[in-house]
Amino acid sequence: MNLLRKIRNIIRSWLGVDYGPTISDMVDMGMKVGKNFRAEKPRIDVSHCWLISIGDNVVFAPNVYLLAHDASTKNHLGYTKIGRISIGNNTFLGADVTVMPNVKIGDNCIIGTGSVVTKDVPDNTVYAGNPARFICTLEDYLEKNRKLMESHPVYDYSYTLGGNIDSQKKNQMVQELEDGIGYVE
């Protein structure tokens, strides 16, 4: 752990703020993380983070949970199950997805919100549910949405907080999306 992180953790401790280990801390402990990893409030199993690898260009929506251990056997057998988790390149995990131990999610995958992934997910697929199951290929999913974009509202970056959306554009979106979905850059 580098000196700045140690100082940050000491200051947090003095202030009574404990967010737990950061992604950088877990990388220092052996977790593998590729380039352009983006995550909002991930919950990653720090107790076995070295069993986790995350590829390049991976996005986690809020509260994705990577669980590399399963203590269901501890009381009866005296041992906890553990397993590796591997998430491939260019993969998206929706909000509140849980990935269990011994799971490989391939490249170019989408895992739907609220899914519990208990088995391997092949490349170029969309999975969702509890337990997560095959929905369609990635290409079928993208083609369906390309067609929907032809008949549904499509907004540019100026319709986002990052693009400084104004009240007029917010109201426009609310009205146009009253009966369906749209797409924003």
C-alpha positions as CSV (number, residue, x, y, z in Angstrom):
1,M,0.0,0.0,0.0
2,N,1.5,3.3,-0.9
3,L,2.1,6.1,1.6
4,L,-0.7,8.4,0.4
5,R,-3.3,5.6,0.8
6,K,-2.0,4.9,4.3
7,I,-2.3,8.6,5.2
8,R,-5.8,8.7,3.7
9,N,-6.9,5.7,5.7
10,I,-5.4,7.1,8.9
11,I,-7.3,10.4,8.4
12,R,-10.5,8.5,7.7
13,S,-10.0,6.5,10.8
14,W,-9.5,9.7,12.9
15,L,-12.7,11.2,11.4
16,G,-14.7,8.0,12.0
17,V,-15.2,7.4,8.3
18,D,-14.5,3.9,7.1
19,Y,-15.3,3.0,3.5
20,G,-13.3,-0.1,3.7
21,P,-10.5,-0.9,1.2
22,T,-10.5,0.8,-2.1
23,I,-10.1,-0.9,-5.5
24,S,-6.4,0.2,-5.4
25,D,-6.0,-1.4,-2.0
26,M,-7.5,-4.7,-3.3
27,V,-5.2,-4.5,-6.4
28,D,-2.3,-4.2,-3.9
29,M,-3.7,-7.4,-2.2
30,G,-3.7,-9.3,-5.6
31,M,-7.0,-8.5,-7.4
32,K,-6.5,-8.0,-11.1
33,V,-8.2,-5.1,-12.8
34,G,-7.9,-4.1,-16.4
35,K,-7.9,-0.7,-18.1
36,N,-10.9,1.6,-18.1
37,F,-12.7,-0.2,-15.2
38,R,-15.7,1.9,-14.0
39,A,-17.8,1.1,-11.0
40,E,-20.2,2.9,-8.8
41,K,-20.2,1.7,-5.2
42,P,-19.0,-1.8,-5.9
43,R,-19.1,-4.4,-3.1
44,I,-16.1,-6.6,-3.7
45,D,-15.1,-9.6,-1.4
46,V,-12.0,-8.1,0.2
47,S,-11.5,-11.3,2.2
48,H,-10.6,-13.2,-1.1
49,C,-10.1,-10.3,-3.6
50,W,-6.9,-12.0,-5.0
51,L,-9.3,-14.6,-6.5
52,I,-11.0,-11.9,-8.6
53,S,-10.0,-10.7,-12.1
54,I,-11.7,-7.9,-14.1
55,G,-10.9,-7.3,-17.7
56,D,-10.6,-4.1,-19.8
57,N,-13.5,-1.7,-20.4
58,V,-15.7,-3.3,-17.7
59,V,-18.6,-1.2,-16.2
60,F,-20.4,-2.0,-13.0
61,A,-23.7,-0.2,-12.3
62,P,-24.3,0.6,-8.6
63,N,-23.9,-2.1,-6.0
64,V,-22.5,-4.9,-8.0
65,Y,-21.4,-7.6,-5.5
66,L,-18.5,-10.0,-6.3
67,L,-18.5,-12.8,-3.7
68,A,-15.5,-15.1,-4.0
69,H,-16.5,-17.1,-1.0
70,D,-19.7,-18.9,0.2
71,A,-19.9,-19.7,3.9
72,S,-23.0,-21.9,3.6
73,T,-20.8,-25.0,4.4
74,K,-18.9,-23.4,7.4
75,N,-21.2,-24.5,10.2
76,H,-21.6,-28.1,9.0
77,L,-18.2,-28.9,7.4
78,G,-15.9,-26.4,9.2
79,Y,-14.9,-25.0,5.8
80,T,-16.1,-22.2,3.6
81,K,-16.3,-22.7,-0.2
82,I,-14.1,-20.3,-2.2
83,G,-13.7,-19.9,-6.0
84,R,-12.3,-17.6,-8.6
85,I,-14.3,-14.9,-10.3
86,S,-13.3,-13.8,-13.8
87,I,-15.0,-11.0,-15.7
88,G,-14.0,-10.6,-19.4
89,N,-13.4,-7.5,-21.4
90,N,-16.1,-5.1,-22.6
91,T,-18.6,-6.4,-20.1
92,F,-21.5,-4.6,-18.3
93,L,-23.0,-5.7,-15.0
94,G,-26.3,-4.0,-14.1
95,A,-27.2,-2.6,-10.7
96,D,-27.4,-5.0,-7.8
97,V,-25.9,-7.9,-9.7
98,T,-24.3,-10.6,-7.5
99,V,-21.6,-12.9,-8.9
100,M,-20.9,-16.0,-6.9
101,P,-17.6,-17.9,-6.5
102,N,-16.3,-20.1,-9.3
103,V,-17.9,-18.0,-12.1
104,K,-16.4,-16.8,-15.4
105,I,-18.3,-14.1,-17.3
106,G,-17.0,-13.9,-20.8
107,D,-16.1,-11.0,-23.1
108,N,-18.8,-8.6,-24.5
109,C,-21.5,-9.7,-22.0
110,I,-24.4,-7.8,-20.4
111,I,-25.7,-9.0,-17.1
112,G,-29.2,-7.6,-16.3
113,T,-30.0,-5.6,-13.1
114,G,-30.6,-7.7,-10.0
115,S,-29.2,-10.9,-11.5
116,V,-27.5,-13.6,-9.4
117,V,-24.8,-15.2,-11.5
118,T,-24.1,-18.8,-10.3
119,K,-22.7,-20.4,-13.5
120,D,-20.4,-19.4,-16.3
121,V,-21.6,-16.9,-18.9
122,P,-20.2,-17.4,-22.5
123,D,-18.8,-14.5,-24.6
124,N,-21.2,-12.3,-26.5
125,T,-24.3,-13.0,-24.5
126,V,-27.0,-11.3,-22.4
127,Y,-28.0,-13.0,-19.2
128,A,-30.5,-11.9,-16.5
129,G,-32.5,-13.3,-13.6
130,N,-32.1,-15.2,-10.3
131,P,-30.4,-17.4,-11.1
132,A,-29.1,-15.6,-14.2
133,R,-30.1,-17.4,-17.5
134,F,-29.5,-16.8,-21.2
135,I,-31.7,-14.1,-22.7
136,C,-30.2,-13.6,-26.2
137,T,-26.9,-13.0,-28.0
138,L,-25.3,-9.6,-27.7
139,E,-25.8,-9.0,-31.4
140,D,-29.5,-9.8,-31.2
141,Y,-29.8,-7.4,-28.2
142,L,-28.0,-4.6,-30.0
143,E,-30.0,-5.1,-33.2
144,K,-33.3,-4.9,-31.3
145,N,-32.1,-1.6,-29.7
146,R,-30.9,-0.2,-33.0
147,K,-34.4,-0.7,-34.4
148,L,-36.0,0.9,-31.4
149,M,-33.8,3.9,-31.8
150,E,-35.4,4.6,-35.1
151,S,-38.8,5.1,-33.5
152,H,-38.0,6.3,-30.0
153,P,-36.4,9.6,-28.7
154,V,-32.6,9.8,-29.0
155,Y,-30.8,12.5,-27.0
156,D,-27.3,13.9,-27.3
157,Y,-24.8,14.5,-24.5
158,S,-26.4,17.9,-23.8
159,Y,-29.3,16.0,-22.2
160,T,-27.1,14.7,-19.3
161,L,-25.8,16.2,-16.1
162,G,-22.3,16.1,-17.6
163,G,-23.6,18.1,-20.6
164,N,-25.2,20.7,-18.3
165,I,-28.8,19.8,-19.1
166,D,-31.2,22.7,-18.6
167,S,-34.7,22.8,-17.3
168,Q,-36.2,23.0,-20.8
169,K,-34.5,19.8,-21.9
170,K,-35.4,18.0,-18.6
171,N,-39.1,18.9,-19.2
172,Q,-38.8,17.8,-22.8
173,M,-37.4,14.4,-21.8
174,V,-40.1,13.9,-19.1
175,Q,-42.8,14.6,-21.7
176,E,-41.3,12.5,-24.5
177,L,-40.6,9.5,-22.3
178,E,-44.1,9.4,-20.7
179,D,-45.1,6.3,-22.6
180,G,-41.8,4.6,-23.3
181,I,-38.0,4.5,-23.4
182,G,-35.5,6.6,-25.1
183,Y,-31.8,6.7,-25.6
184,V,-29.2,9.2,-24.4
185,E,-25.6,9.6,-25.5
